[in-house]
């Protein structure tokens, strides 16, 4: 089993996968509790639009993904708070709009190539040392932010109106949370893929919630599920020549189904 670690690309892949699993599972807990699960998919497609523009205009696709994901996150929160539009409606509009624009741009620019597909479905085995550095730096900032404001994020998720009347800076923290999620997703799409990152962010938390063990234990259980899924998915991917991102998500789905069966009994 450990022979796969003889390869440098597998070592980098496991490091990147573990970092993303930690960030996705912890941030996903707050997203799910806020009934905001679709935001992961929306921001992933917005990041894909940035990738498409980056590939066509020959800019760095990763930084363009971060920029567009952040802009979409701020736009979502602004429309929700300023115009009182239902969150799911905003997410559905931006999701379909971003994906449509991305398809048009890459079609006109002739950018349908392997680089684009690596962002669609993930290419964790092609992660470079520079990617690891970038993911580690921004991942550390995102994780510290989530842990630093975890009580406030949980309070807002539990009851936003009560949090607002209690003096919590709800608007600022809402923008901060979606910004962190946007950065995590933009960093993750090269590894897991824009079509799959939302699953890694949402499903571990939903599986953990089935055990009804309280907030802190739910976060920890979600983290364990995400880490196990990444390790198991990477291992299966290596030995059976399977797509890494899709295999990781299938492992997460298997654990989710298992959690339903266990708690039904």
N, C-alpha and C positions, 0 to 999 in steps of 0.2 A: 504493500500500500504506500509506503513512504518513498518508493522509488520515484514518484512523480515530483518530489521536492528536489530531485537532482537537477531539474531544469530551472533556469532563472526565470523564465516566463511564468512558470507555475507558482513560484515563490511570490512574484509580483502580483499575480492574479489572486492568490489567497489573501495577501495583505490588503489589496484594494477591496476585495469582497467582504472581508471582515469589517473594515472601516465603514463601508456602505451599509452593511447589515445593522451595525450599532446605530448609525444615524437614522436610517429609515425606520427601524422599529420604535425608537424612542419618540421621534417626531410624529410617527404614525399614531401613537397612542392619543396625543392631543387632537389630531385631525379627526380620528374616529369618534372620540367623545364629543366633538363639536358637530357631529353629523355632516362633516365636510369631506367625506371620503373621495368624492369625485375630483377634488382639487388636485390630487396627485396626477391623475390622467390628463387633466386640463393643462397643468403646468408642464407636463412632459411633452405634450403636443406643441405648446408655445416654445419650449426649448428646441424642439425639432425644427420649428420655423426659423429660429436663430441659426441653427446648424445649416439649414438649406441656404439661407442668405450668406452665411460664412463661406460655404463651399462654392457658391456661384461668384461671389465678389472676391474670393480668395483672401478672406480674413480668417483668423483662428476660430474654428467652429465651436470650440469649448467656451471661449469668452463670449461669443455671440449667443450661445445657448444660455449662459448665465444672465446676460443682459436682457434677453427677451423673456426669460422666465421671471425675473424680478419685475419687469414692467407689467407683465400679465398679472402677477400676484398683487401688485399695488392697484392695478385697474380693477381687479375683482373686489378687493376690499373697499375701494372708493365707491364703486357702483352700489355695493351692498349697503354701505353706511349712508351715502348721500342721497340715493334715490329709492331706498327701501325695496329694491328688487329682490325677489327670492334668490337665495344662494344657488340652488340647483339650476335655476334658469340662466343665471349669469355663467355658470360653469359650462352648461351645455352650449351656449352661444359661442363662448371663446374656444371651447374644445373643437367644435366643428369648423369654426372660422379659421383657427390657427392651422389645422390639418389641411384645409382646402387651400389656403395661401401657400403652405409649404409644398404641396403637390404641384401647384401652378408654377411656382418659382423654380423648382428643380426640373420641371418639364421644359420650361422656356430656356433655362440655362444649361440643359443637358447634363445635369449633375446626378442622374440616376446611376450610381456606381457603387463599388464596394464600400467606399467611405460612408456614404449615406446609409447603406444597409447595416453597417456596424453600429450606427446610432439608433437605428430602428429596432434591431433585435439584440444588440449588445455584442461586444467583442472583448471580453475580459482577458482573453489570452494575449491580446495585443497591447495591453497596458504597459507603458514605458516607465522608467524610473522618474522622469519628469512629472508624469501623471500622478505617480504615488506621492510626490512632494506636494503638488497642488492640492490633491485630495486630502492629504494629512493636515495641511495648514488650514484650509477652509473648513474641513471637517472638525478640527479642534475648536475653531471659533464658534461654529454652529452648535457643537455639543455643550460648550461652556455656557452659551446663551440659553439653551434649552434647560440646563440644570439650574442656572442662576434665577430664572423666572418660572420655574416649574410650578410653584405654588400658585402664582398669579394666573398662569395658563390654565391650570386645573380649575381654579375658582371661576374663571370666565367660561370655561366649558360647562361647568355645573350650572351656573345661572349668570348670564351676562348682565342682566338688569340689576341684580343684587350687587354684583361686583362693581358696577358703575356707581350705584348709590353709596357704596362703601368707600369710595375714593380711589378705587383702582383705575389707572390710566388705560381704560379698555381700548380706545382707538389706537393708541400708540402700540400697545402690546399685540393687538390684532395684526397691525402692519408688520410688527417685528416677527411674529410667528410665521406669517405667510412668506416673509422674506427669507427666513431660515429654511423653510420647506422648499422654496424655489431654488435656493443655492444647492441644497442637498440633491434635488431632482436633476438639476443641470449637471452636477458632477457625476451623477449615477448613470445617466443614459448611455454613456460610452461603455459602461461595464455591464449593466443589465439590459439596457435598451429602453427606448421611450415607450414601447408598447407593453413593457413588463414591470417597470419600476414601481408603478402604482400598486401592483400586486404585492411586492416585497414590503411596501410601506403599510399597507392596509390589512392584509390577510393575517399576519402574525398577531396583530392586536385583536382582531376579531376572534381568532382561535383562543387567545389567552383569556378574553372576556368570558368565554364559555365556562370557565372554572370558577368565576365569581369569588375571587380571592382578595379583593380590595385593589386600590389604585397602584400602590408601590409594587406589590407582588405581580400585578398584571403587567406593569412595565418590564419587570425583570423576566417574567415568563415569556413575554413577547420578544424580548432580546434573545433569550435562549433559543426560541423557535427559529428566529431569523438566522442566528449564527449556525445552528444545526443544519438549516436548509441550504445555506451557502456552502458549508463544508461538504455536505452530502451531495449537493448538486454538482459542485466542482469535481468531486471524486468520480461520480458516475459519468460526468461529461468527459473526463480524461480517459477512463478505461473503456468506455463504450462509444467514443467519438460522437457524442451528442452535442447539440447547441447548448452552451453553458448557461445563458440567461434563461432560456425556456426550461431547462432541467431544474434550475434553482426554484423557479416558480412552481413547477410540478411537485417538487418536494414540499413546498409551503402548502400547496393545496391538499396534499396527502395528510399532512399534520392537521390541517383544519377539519377535514372529514373525520379523522380519528378523534379529534376533540368533541365533535358532535356525537359520535357513537358513544364515547366514554361518558359524557354528561347526560345522554339520554338514558343510560342505564342507571 
